Amino acid sequence: MQVQEFDGDLIRRYDTNGPRYTSYPTALQFHDQFEVENYCQQAEASNEDLIPRPLSLYIHIPFCESLCYYCGCNKLVTQHPEQALPYLSALHQEITWQGALFDNDRPVEQLHLGGGTPTYINDVQLYELLQHCTRHFNIPRNEDREWSIEVDPRTVDPDRIKNLAKLGFNRLSLGIQDFNPVVQEAVNRIQTVEGTAALVKAARQCGFRSVSFDLIYGLPFQSTASFAGTLEQVLELKPDRLSIYNYAHMPALFKAQKLIREEDLPSPEEKLAIMGLCTETLIGAGYQYIGMDHFALPDDDLVKARDDGTLQRNFQGYSTRGNCDLIGLGVSSISQVHDSLSQNIKHLKLYQECIENGRLPVERGLIITEEDRLRRQIIQNLMCQGRVSFKELQNKFDIDPKIHLSGELFRLRPMIDDGLVNISATGIEVTDRGHLLLRNIAMVFDEYLQPTGDQRRFSKVI
């Protein structure tokens, strides 16, 4: 998958709102008629599959020491670490119950801690959390495992990175956002290049297989000139992966964003120019475009998974372990088990009360239909491999794709004219020109957006 020269006029015409497709159907389709009993039935059914799938665990730690003004994550900002104790107790209990639902012969191939700030809890608490997971799930400690953790560089030092490696983590995701001091001050996230470099060096020395950076464009006072400086500093550190997200300013939904002045934000034209700069700079530096804001070095596992057809998207973004049932643990976490998608209670206090009352904290979800499976397959193939095979769809779903999807193929015609996709007798192929617009192409096959879906509830595609 390659990307041609960034075409600003083309991107501008297609810059609408749309899902990020970390699932299909998206979370907007979840409903509260899906209950704990439905989730347990799906877990049991997953154990009874002819070849049960391995497991992937996502654990949400919702605490942060300080408020980043741009953030829309589910979090609690507090400098009182004792506030995490009731939550950890509830989380341990949920792990116990969840572990009992899944047969012990199903290994956990992937474990990810996100937040919030997972390193808000100390190493003893982290150790106890991981040990509890090991007691209730089959978690092999082999070299093939993938244990990742999100880290706020302001909250750890090189010794803490070494301790994370001793605990078993081998992938590190560092939230950078921007190295420019003016931008950092405007979003209340001050961190130095030197401090970040020390963490990257420590991660390399103690054997982390991958170091990833998160950047955000569209923040206050950003410009192409200022972000070019950030990219230069980032490339000197040479992370294995980069995720570059578009800042969505929605102060009505996220109170912290009210602290960002709208007049300080870059114009849509400047944001587009920054995105173009990122794409051209990173491709020029040898990174490969994975899709959906993600870039990786050629020898990274994401690139290998893309090339061998095993790359998947789920609630953790792009994943090399797409064959797993995903179990979300903790407040607001999302699971994908057998034929279901579900989400835990979003409110911290209600999550804890639910567990105190002896009940799994599943709040809403849905059962995936056969039509959902078909469209999920198409969207996954477009987002991860950039192509769809009609023969594969016909064999797997017993349909004639050209007839079943005739309306969607017709709606692709403007994108064909713009050189984004090609349709042949064998399938659909995204062109180099179309890879930056994967979300737009995937949206054509989203049954829930047609014909009157309200796209305003989603972020901008670029």
C-alpha positions in Angstrom: 0.0 0.0 0.0 1.5 3.3 -1.1 0.3 6.9 -1.1 0.7 9.2 -4.1 1.5 12.9 -3.7 -0.9 14.5 -1.3 -3.8 16.1 -3.3 -5.3 18.8 -1.2 -8.1 19.7 -3.5 -9.2 16.1 -3.6 -9.0 15.6 0.2 -11.0 18.9 0.7 -13.9 17.6 -1.4 -14.1 14.4 0.5 -13.5 15.9 4.0 -16.8 14.9 5.6 -17.7 13.2 8.9 -17.5 9.5 9.2 -16.8 6.5 11.5 -13.3 5.3 12.2 -14.5 1.7 11.8 -12.8 0.2 14.8 -15.9 -2.0 14.7 -18.8 -2.7 12.4 -21.5 -2.0 13.3 -20.1 1.0 15.1 -20.8 1.8 18.8 -23.6 4.1 17.9 -25.7 1.0 17.1 -25.2 -0.5 20.6 -28.4 -0.7 22.6 -29.3 -1.5 26.2 -31.5 -4.5 25.3 -28.2 -6.4 25.1 -27.7 -7.5 28.7 -25.2 -9.5 30.8 -27.0 -12.7 30.0 -26.5 -12.1 26.3 -22.8 -11.5 26.8 -22.4 -14.7 28.8 -24.3 -16.7 26.1 -21.9 -15.3 23.5 -18.8 -16.2 25.6 -20.2 -19.8 26.0 -20.8 -20.0 22.3 -17.3 -18.9 21.6 -15.9 -21.8 23.7 -18.0 -24.2 21.7 -16.6 -23.1 18.3 -14.9 -25.9 16.3 -11.6 -24.1 16.7 -12.0 -21.6 19.6 -10.3 -18.3 19.0 -7.4 -17.1 21.2 -8.1 -14.1 23.4 -7.0 -10.5 23.5 -7.4 -8.5 26.8 -7.9 -4.7 26.9 -7.7 -3.2 30.4 -8.8 0.4 31.0 -7.1 2.5 33.7 -9.1 5.8 33.8 -6.9 7.9 36.0 -4.7 10.9 35.1 -2.6 13.2 37.2 -3.4 16.3 35.1 -5.9 17.5 32.5 -5.0 17.6 28.9 -7.4 20.1 27.4 -7.9 18.3 24.1 -8.7 14.9 25.6 -12.0 13.1 25.0 -11.1 9.9 26.8 -13.0 8.4 29.7 -10.9 9.5 32.6 -10.7 10.9 36.1 -8.1 13.6 36.8 -6.8 13.3 40.4 -3.6 13.7 42.3 -4.8 11.4 45.0 -3.6 7.9 44.1 -5.7 6.3 46.8 -8.8 7.0 44.7 -7.6 4.2 42.4 -7.9 1.5 45.1 -11.7 0.9 44.9 -11.5 0.8 41.2 -8.6 -1.7 41.2 -10.6 -3.9 43.6 -13.6 -3.8 41.3 -11.4 -4.5 38.2 -9.9 -7.6 39.9 -13.4 -8.9 40.6 -14.4 -8.3 37.0 -11.3 -10.2 35.8 -12.2 -13.1 38.0 -15.8 -13.3 36.6 -14.6 -12.8 33.0 -11.9 -15.4 33.3 -14.5 -18.0 34.4 -16.5 -17.5 31.2 -13.7 -18.6 28.9 -12.1 -22.0 28.6 -8.6 -22.2 29.9 -7.3 -23.8 26.7 -7.7 -20.4 24.9 -4.4 -18.6 25.2 -4.2 -14.8 25.6 -2.1 -13.7 22.7 -2.4 -10.0 23.3 -2.7 -7.7 26.3 -3.1 -4.0 26.2 -3.4 -1.4 29.0 -4.9 1.9 28.0 -6.4 5.0 29.7 -6.4 7.5 31.1 -2.8 6.9 32.1 -2.1 3.2 32.9 1.2 4.2 34.7 -0.9 6.2 37.1 -0.9 3.1 39.2 2.4 2.0 40.7 4.5 -1.0 39.7 3.3 -3.1 42.7 -0.3 -2.5 41.6 0.6 -3.2 38.0 2.3 -6.5 39.1 -0.8 -7.5 41.2 -3.1 -6.7 38.3 -1.1 -8.8 35.8 -0.7 -11.6 38.3 -4.5 -11.6 38.8 -5.0 -11.8 35.0 -2.6 -14.7 34.9 -4.5 -16.6 37.6 -7.8 -16.3 35.7 -6.7 -16.5 32.1 -4.3 -18.6 30.2 -1.5 -16.1 29.6 1.7 -17.7 28.3 4.9 -15.8 28.8 6.5 -16.6 25.5 8.4 -14.4 23.0 5.4 -14.3 20.6 3.2 -12.6 23.2 2.2 -8.9 22.6 1.9 -6.9 25.8 1.5 -3.2 25.2 1.0 -0.2 27.4 0.2 3.5 26.9 2.5 5.9 28.7 2.4 9.6 29.3 6.1 10.6 29.1 5.6 13.2 31.8 4.8 10.6 34.4 7.7 8.1 34.1 11.4 8.0 34.0 13.9 5.5 32.4 13.9 3.3 35.5 10.1 3.0 35.3 10.4 1.9 31.6 12.9 -0.8 32.7 10.4 -2.0 35.3 7.6 -2.2 32.7 9.9 -4.5 30.7 10.5 -6.7 33.8 6.7 -6.9 34.2 6.5 -8.4 30.7 5.5 -5.4 28.5 7.2 -5.4 25.1 5.4 -2.7 23.2 5.3 1.0 24.3 3.0 3.7 23.1 4.0 7.2 24.0 1.6 10.2 23.9 3.6 13.0 22.3 0.9 15.1 20.5 3.4 18.0 19.7 6.8 19.0 20.8 6.3 22.7 20.2 6.3 24.6 23.6 3.6 27.1 22.6 1.2 24.3 21.6 2.0 22.3 24.7 1.2 25.2 27.0 -2.1 25.8 25.1 -3.2 22.3 25.8 -1.7 21.9 29.3 0.7 19.1 28.3 4.4 20.2 28.8 7.0 17.6 28.0 10.5 17.8 26.7 12.2 16.2 23.7 15.1 15.2 25.9 12.9 13.5 28.4 11.1 11.6 25.7 14.4 10.6 24.1 15.6 9.1 27.4 12.5 6.9 27.6 12.9 5.7 24.0 16.6 4.9 24.7 15.6 3.0 27.8 12.9 1.0 25.9 15.5 0.0 23.3 18.0 -1.0 25.9 15.6 -3.3 27.8 14.2 -5.0 24.7 10.9 -3.4 23.8 10.0 -4.8 20.4 8.2 -1.6 19.3 7.9 2.0 20.3 5.0 4.0 19.0 4.3 7.8 19.1 0.9 9.5 19.0 0.7 12.9 17.4 -2.3 15.2 17.0 -2.8 17.9 14.3 -5.3 20.7 14.6 -4.3 21.8 18.1 -4.1 25.5 19.1 -1.3 27.6 17.4 -0.1 24.7 15.2 1.1 25.6 11.7 2.9 23.7 9.0 6.1 25.5 10.1 5.7 24.5 13.7 4.7 21.0 13.0 7.6 20.5 10.6 9.8 21.1 13.6 8.0 18.5 15.7 8.3 16.0 12.8 12.0 16.7 12.6 12.4 16.0 16.3 10.3 12.8 16.0 12.3 11.4 13.1 15.5 11.8 15.1 14.0 9.5 17.7 12.8 7.1 15.0 9.8 5.4 16.6 8.7 2.1 15.0 5.1 3.3 14.5 3.4 6.7 14.3 -0.3 7.5 14.7 -1.3 11.0 13.6 -4.8 12.0 14.7 -7.0 14.8 13.7 -8.1 16.9 16.7 -11.9 17.1 16.8 -13.0 20.2 18.7 -16.3 19.3 20.4 -16.5 21.3 23.6 -20.2 20.5 24.0 -19.3 16.8 24.5 -15.9 17.2 26.2 -15.8 19.9 29.0 -12.0 20.1 29.0 -12.1 21.4 25.4 -13.9 24.5 26.6 -10.4 25.6 27.9 -9.2 25.7 24.3 -10.1 29.0 22.5 -11.6 28.3 19.1 -9.9 31.4 17.6 -6.5 29.8 18.4 -7.2 26.7 16.3 -5.6 26.4 12.9 -7.9 27.0 9.9 -9.3 24.0 8.0 -6.8 24.8 5.2 -3.9 24.9 7.6 -5.0 21.5 9.1 -5.1 20.0 5.6 -1.6 21.4 4.9 -0.3 19.9 8.1 -1.8 16.5 7.2 -0.1 16.8 3.8 3.2 17.7 5.4 3.0 14.6 7.7 2.2 12.2 4.9 4.9 13.5 2.6 7.5 13.8 5.3 7.0 10.3 6.8 6.8 8.6 3.4 9.9 10.4 2.4 11.7 9.2 5.6 11.0 5.6 4.8 7.8 5.0 6.8 5.0 3.0 5.1 1.4 4.1 5.2 -0.8 1.5 7.0 -4.0 3.4 6.7 -6.2 5.6 8.9 -3.4 8.0 10.2 -1.0 5.1 10.9 2.6 4.8 9.7 5.2 2.2 10.4 8.8 1.3 9.5 9.1 -1.4 6.8 10.2 -4.2 9.3 7.4 -3.5 11.8 4.8 -6.2 12.5 2.0 -4.0 11.3 3.6 -3.8 7.8 4.1 -7.6 7.8 0.5 -8.2 8.9 -0.7 -5.8 6.1 1.4 -7.6 3.5 0.4 -11.1 4.5 -3.3 -10.3 4.9 -3.7 -10.7 8.7 -4.0 -7.0 9.6 -7.2 -6.1 11.3 -9.0 -3.1 12.9 -10.6 -3.3 16.3 -11.1 -1.0 19.3 -7.4 -0.7 19.8 -6.9 0.5 16.2 -4.9 -1.5 13.8 -4.0 -4.9 15.2 -1.7 -7.8 14.1 -3.9 -10.3 16.1 -7.2 -10.0 14.3 -8.1 -13.6 15.0 -8.8 -13.1 18.7 -11.9 -12.6 20.7 -11.4 -9.2 22.4 -12.3 -8.9 26.1 -12.6 -5.4 27.4 -12.0 -5.0 31.2 -12.7 -1.9 33.2 -15.0 1.1 33.0 -16.2 1.9 29.4 -14.2 -0.9 27.8 -15.5 -2.6 24.7 -15.6 -6.3 23.9 -15.9 -8.2 20.7 -16.8 -11.8 21.6 -18.2 -14.4 19.1 -21.1 -12.7 17.4 -21.4 -9.8 19.8 -20.1 -6.3 20.4 -20.6 -4.9 23.9 -19.5 -2.1 26.2 -19.1 -1.8 30.0 -20.7 0.9 32.1 -19.1 4.3 31.3 -19.5 6.0 34.7 -16.7 5.1 37.2 -18.9 5.1 40.3 -21.7 3.1 38.6 -19.2 0.6 37.3 -17.9 0.0 40.8 -21.4 -0.2 42.3 -22.5 -2.7 39.7 -19.6 -5.0 40.6 -20.2 -4.5 44.3 -23.8 -5.7 43.6 -22.4 -8.9 42.2 -23.0 -8.3 38.5 -20.8 -8.0 35.4 -20.8 -4.3 34.3 -22.0 -4.9 30.7 -24.3 -1.9 29.8 -25.1 -2.2 26.1 -24.2 -4.0 22.9 -25.6 -5.9 20.0 -25.7 -9.3 18.2 -24.1 -9.2 14.8 -26.3 -10.3 11.9 -25.2 -12.1 8.7 -25.5 -8.9 6.8 -23.3 -7.2 9.4 -20.7 -9.9 8.9 -20.7 -9.4 5.2 -20.3 -5.6 5.4 -17.8 -5.9 8.3 -15.7 -8.2 6.0 -15.8 -5.7 3.2 -14.9 -2.7 5.4 -12.1 -4.6 7.1 -10.7 -5.7 3.7 -10.8 -2.1 2.5 -9.3 -0.6 5.6 -6.6 -3.2 6.1 -5.7 -4.6 2.6 -7.1 -2.0 0.3 -9.0 -4.6 -1.8 -12.1 -6.8 -1.8 -12.3 -10.1 -3.6 -15.8 -10.9 -5.1 -14.9 -14.6 -5.1 -14.1 -14.7 -1.4 -17.4 -12.9 -0.6 -19.3 -15.4 -2.8 -17.6 -18.4 -1.2 -18.0 -17.2 2.4 -21.5 -15.6 2.3 -23.1 -17.6 -0.6 -24.1 -14.4 -2.5 -23.5 -12.9 -5.9 -21.6 -9.7 -4.7 -22.3 -7.8 -7.9 -26.1 -8.3 -7.4 -26.2 -8.1 -3.6 -24.0 -4.9 -3.6 -25.3 -3.4 -6.8 -26.4 -0.1 -5.1 -23.0 0.3 -3.4 -21.1 -0.4 -6.6 -23.2 2.3 -8.3 -22.4 4.8 -5.5 -18.7 4.1 -6.0 -18.8 5.6 -9.5 -17.8 9.1 -8.5 -14.9 7.7 -6.6 -13.9 5.7 -9.7 -14.1 8.9 -11.7 -11.8 10.6 -9.1 -9.3 7.7 -9.3 -9.8 6.5 -5.7 -11.0 2.9 -6.5 -11.1 0.5 -9.5 -13.8 -2.2 -10.0 -13.0 -5.2 -12.1 -14.6 -8.6 -12.7 -12.6 -9.9 -9.7 -13.3 -7.2 -7.1 -12.6 -3.7 -5.7 -9.1 -2.2 -5.5 -8.2 1.0 -3.7 -5.7 3.0 -5.7 -2.7 4.7 -4.4 -4.6 8.0 -4.7 -7.5 6.6 -2.6 -5.6 5.3 0.4 -5.9 8.6 2.4 -9.7 8.3 1.9 -10.3 4.8 3.1 -13.0 5.9 5.5 -15.0 7.5 2.7 -14.7 4.4 0.6 -15.7 2.2 3.5 -18.7 4.4 4.3 -20.3 3.4 1.0 -20.8 -0.1 2.4 -22.1 1.0 5.8 -25.8 0.0 5.9 -26.4 2.1 9.0 -25.4 5.4 7.2 -27.8 4.8 4.3 -29.9 6.5 3.2 -30.5 9.0 6.0 -27.7 8.3 8.5 -26.6 11.3 10.6 -22.9 11.6 10.1 -22.5 14.6 12.4 -22.0 12.3 15.3 -18.6 11.2 13.8 -15.3 13.0 13.5 -13.9 14.5 10.3 -12.3 11.9 8.1 -9.2 14.0 7.6 
